[in-house]
Amino acid sequence: MLLAEDDEDDRSFFRQALLDSGIGAELTAVRDGWQLIEFLLDQQNPASPDIIFLDINMPGMDGKSCLREIRRQEKFVGIPVIILSTSTRVSDIEETYKDGANRYFSKMLFYNDAVGWMTRLFEADWRQGLVNPTREGFGFVD
């Protein structure tokens, strides 16, 4: 898993929620979209991540620009991208859906909510559930 998040507290929160969800996945975190793209293009990395979690509001390259760049790269098209944002604006949800994100989650204010959505996201065949999302199943703005 790869997380692009500029806020250290949010990175720590995400990492702990991931641990407590029992998913047991390895997480790499970067601070912005530029670092995420550099990570993906770095030939030293053995494999592409199984999933990318992407904050929208970051300095430098924001999440929307980063998403468009990921989707321009043919070798990354199949990687599910989950948008994490404090924004619940319909325009943000629609734009990221149109640009190829697989899900949109509002950043959780309560820790148990974050653990819960992570657990639900990875239940059963999570990868299949993220392929070609319908608009109705795309935006979870709890």
C-alpha positions as CSV (number, residue, x, y, z in Angstrom):
1,M,0.0,0.0,0.0
2,L,1.1,3.5,-0.7
3,L,-0.3,6.6,1.1
4,A,0.3,10.2,-0.1
5,E,-0.6,12.5,2.8
6,D,1.1,15.8,3.8
7,D,-0.1,15.8,7.4
8,E,2.1,13.8,9.8
9,D,-0.8,13.3,12.2
10,D,-3.0,12.0,9.5
11,R,-0.3,9.6,8.3
12,S,0.1,8.3,11.9
13,F,-3.7,8.0,12.3
14,F,-4.0,6.1,9.0
15,R,-1.1,3.7,9.9
16,Q,-2.6,2.9,13.3
17,A,-6.1,2.4,11.9
18,L,-4.6,0.0,9.3
19,L,-2.9,-1.9,12.1
20,D,-6.0,-2.1,14.2
21,S,-8.1,-3.2,11.2
22,G,-6.1,-6.4,11.1
23,I,-5.4,-6.2,7.4
24,G,-1.7,-6.8,7.9
25,A,-0.5,-4.9,4.8
26,E,2.8,-3.1,4.5
27,L,2.4,0.7,4.2
28,T,4.7,3.2,2.5
29,A,3.9,6.8,3.1
30,V,5.0,9.9,1.1
31,R,4.3,13.5,1.8
32,D,3.0,14.8,-1.6
33,G,2.1,13.9,-5.1
34,W,5.6,14.5,-6.4
35,Q,7.0,12.0,-4.0
36,L,4.3,9.5,-4.9
37,I,5.1,9.8,-8.6
38,E,8.8,9.5,-8.0
39,F,8.2,6.4,-5.9
40,L,6.1,4.8,-8.6
41,L,8.7,5.6,-11.3
42,D,11.7,4.6,-9.2
43,Q,13.2,1.5,-10.8
44,Q,14.7,0.5,-7.4
45,N,11.2,-0.3,-6.1
46,P,10.6,-4.0,-6.6
47,A,6.9,-3.8,-7.5
48,S,4.0,-1.3,-7.9
49,P,1.8,-1.0,-4.8
50,D,-1.5,-3.0,-4.7
51,I,-3.4,0.1,-3.8
52,I,-2.8,3.9,-3.5
53,F,-4.5,6.1,-0.9
54,L,-4.3,9.7,-2.0
55,D,-5.1,13.0,-0.2
56,I,-6.5,15.7,-2.4
57,N,-5.2,18.7,-0.6
58,M,-1.4,18.6,-0.6
59,P,1.3,21.2,-1.3
60,G,3.3,20.8,-4.5
61,M,1.4,18.4,-6.7
62,D,-2.1,18.0,-5.2
63,G,-4.0,14.7,-5.2
64,K,-6.2,15.6,-8.3
65,S,-3.1,16.3,-10.4
66,C,-1.4,13.2,-9.0
67,L,-4.4,11.1,-9.9
68,R,-4.4,12.3,-13.5
69,E,-0.6,11.6,-13.8
70,I,-1.1,8.1,-12.4
71,R,-3.9,7.4,-14.9
72,R,-1.7,8.8,-17.8
73,Q,1.0,6.1,-17.1
74,E,-0.1,2.9,-18.7
75,K,1.7,0.7,-16.2
76,F,-0.2,2.2,-13.3
77,V,-3.7,2.2,-14.8
78,G,-4.7,-1.0,-13.0
79,I,-3.7,0.2,-9.5
80,P,-6.7,1.1,-7.5
81,V,-6.6,4.7,-6.2
82,I,-8.6,5.6,-3.1
83,I,-9.2,9.3,-2.5
84,L,-9.1,10.6,1.1
85,S,-10.2,14.1,1.7
86,T,-11.8,16.5,4.2
87,S,-13.8,17.8,1.2
88,T,-17.4,16.5,0.8
89,R,-18.0,18.7,-2.2
90,V,-19.9,16.9,-4.9
91,S,-17.6,18.6,-7.5
92,D,-14.5,17.0,-5.9
93,I,-16.2,13.6,-5.8
94,E,-17.4,13.9,-9.4
95,E,-14.0,15.1,-10.7
96,T,-12.0,12.4,-9.1
97,Y,-14.5,9.7,-10.3
98,K,-14.2,11.1,-13.9
99,D,-10.4,11.1,-13.6
100,G,-10.2,7.5,-12.7
101,A,-10.2,7.1,-8.9
102,N,-11.8,3.9,-7.6
103,R,-13.3,5.2,-4.3
104,Y,-13.7,8.4,-2.4
105,F,-13.7,8.5,1.4
106,S,-14.1,11.5,3.6
107,K,-11.4,11.6,6.3
108,M,-12.9,10.2,9.4
109,L,-13.2,12.3,12.5
110,F,-13.5,9.3,14.7
111,Y,-10.9,6.5,14.9
112,N,-13.4,3.7,15.0
113,D,-15.0,4.9,11.8
114,A,-11.6,4.8,10.0
115,V,-10.9,1.2,11.2
116,G,-14.4,0.2,10.1
117,W,-14.2,1.5,6.6
118,M,-10.7,0.0,6.1
119,T,-12.1,-3.4,7.3
120,R,-15.1,-3.1,4.9
121,L,-12.9,-2.0,2.0
122,F,-10.7,-5.0,2.3
123,E,-13.4,-7.6,3.0
124,A,-13.9,-10.4,0.5
125,D,-12.4,-9.8,-3.0
126,W,-11.5,-6.1,-2.4
127,R,-9.5,-5.7,-5.7
128,Q,-12.5,-6.9,-7.8
129,G,-14.8,-4.6,-5.9
130,L,-12.6,-1.6,-6.9
131,V,-12.4,-2.3,-10.6
132,N,-14.7,-0.1,-12.7
133,P,-16.7,1.4,-9.8
134,T,-20.2,2.7,-10.5
135,R,-20.9,6.3,-9.6
136,E,-23.4,5.1,-7.0
137,G,-20.8,3.0,-5.2
138,F,-17.9,5.5,-5.6
139,G,-18.3,8.2,-3.0
140,F,-18.5,7.2,0.6
141,V,-18.6,10.5,2.5
142,D,-19.6,9.2,5.9
